[in-house]
Amino acid sequence: MDEHAPIFVISAAAELAGMHPQTLRQYDRLGLVEPQRTPGKSRRYSMRDVLQLREIAELSAAGVSLEGIRRILELENRVNVLARRVHELEGALADEMLNRPGRRVFAAGAEGDVISLKAGTRVRRSNAVVVWRPLGNGERH
């Protein structure tokens, strides 16, 4: 079932949300929940709308003003849009990386930095000699 499908009349949505239908009308006027409309202009609520109404009730019970609730819902919706966009971009990036395998070669540098390499090349290694002598019998270096 599509959570965005407008299937509930106002009385059913109000009952599912634990609210009075007049409260749903007020929230619609304020833009907190925007149900879809039938050709005859009747409101139809989706399951997503009902969940949003329940969230509004919880925020209101916690003492958040209607303007505060409106702002919270606006920001939550924006976060959801951005999260979907990030997911799309991650998929596009993964596809691009798979289509260009020669650009996926990396190595660790001497300082711990990441070095990008062309396919088929090797990292130049240092041939410096490091002498190590353990401390023992009270010797200090």
Solvent accessible surface area in square Angstrom, and as a share of the most:
residue,aa,sasa,rsa
1,M,178,0.79
2,D,85,0.44
3,E,77,0.34
4,H,104,0.46
5,A,27,0.21
6,P,55,0.35
7,I,87,0.44
8,F,35,0.15
9,V,65,0.37
10,I,30,0.15
11,S,65,0.42
12,A,36,0.28
13,A,0,0.00
14,A,1,0.01
15,E,144,0.65
16,L,69,0.34
17,A,11,0.08
18,G,69,0.67
19,M,33,0.15
20,H,122,0.55
21,P,35,0.22
22,Q,89,0.40
23,T,37,0.22
24,L,1,0.01
25,R,77,0.28
26,Q,75,0.33
27,Y,16,0.06
28,D,22,0.11
29,R,158,0.58
30,L,84,0.42
31,G,31,0.30
32,L,6,0.03
33,V,3,0.02
34,E,127,0.57
35,P,10,0.07
36,Q,99,0.44
37,R,116,0.42
38,T,35,0.21
39,P,143,0.90
40,G,65,0.63
41,K,143,0.61
42,S,51,0.33
43,R,46,0.17
44,R,67,0.25
45,Y,1,0.00
46,S,5,0.03
47,M,58,0.26
48,R,60,0.22
49,D,21,0.11
50,V,0,0.00
51,L,73,0.36
52,Q,23,0.10
53,L,0,0.00
54,R,104,0.38
55,E,42,0.19
56,I,0,0.00
57,A,38,0.29
58,E,124,0.55
59,L,35,0.18
60,S,52,0.33
61,A,94,0.73
62,A,84,0.65
63,G,66,0.64
64,V,46,0.26
65,S,71,0.46
66,L,63,0.31
67,E,104,0.47
68,G,24,0.23
69,I,0,0.00
70,R,82,0.30
71,R,110,0.40
72,I,58,0.29
73,L,8,0.04
74,E,73,0.33
75,L,85,0.42
76,E,65,0.29
77,N,68,0.35
78,R,133,0.48
79,V,94,0.54
80,N,66,0.34
81,V,67,0.38
82,L,83,0.41
83,A,58,0.45
84,R,142,0.52
85,R,122,0.45
86,V,78,0.45
87,H,137,0.61
88,E,100,0.45
89,L,88,0.44
90,E,102,0.46
91,G,34,0.33
92,A,59,0.46
93,L,110,0.55
94,A,52,0.40
95,D,86,0.45
96,E,70,0.31
97,M,65,0.29
98,L,119,0.59
99,N,114,0.58
100,R,118,0.43
101,P,79,0.50
102,G,33,0.31
103,R,161,0.59
104,R,108,0.40
105,V,50,0.29
106,F,114,0.48
107,A,24,0.19
108,A,83,0.64
109,G,14,0.14
110,A,113,0.88
111,E,162,0.73
112,G,60,0.58
113,D,77,0.40
114,V,115,0.66
115,I,62,0.31
116,S,80,0.52
117,L,35,0.17
118,K,161,0.68
119,A,63,0.49
120,G,84,0.81
121,T,71,0.41
122,R,211,0.77
123,V,62,0.36
124,R,230,0.84
125,R,214,0.78
126,S,97,0.62
127,N,146,0.75
128,A,80,0.62
129,V,133,0.76
130,V,132,0.76
131,V,134,0.77
132,W,201,0.70
133,R,155,0.57
134,P,81,0.51
135,L,120,0.60
136,G,34,0.32
137,N,158,0.81
138,G,76,0.73
139,E,93,0.42
140,R,227,0.83
141,H,137,0.61
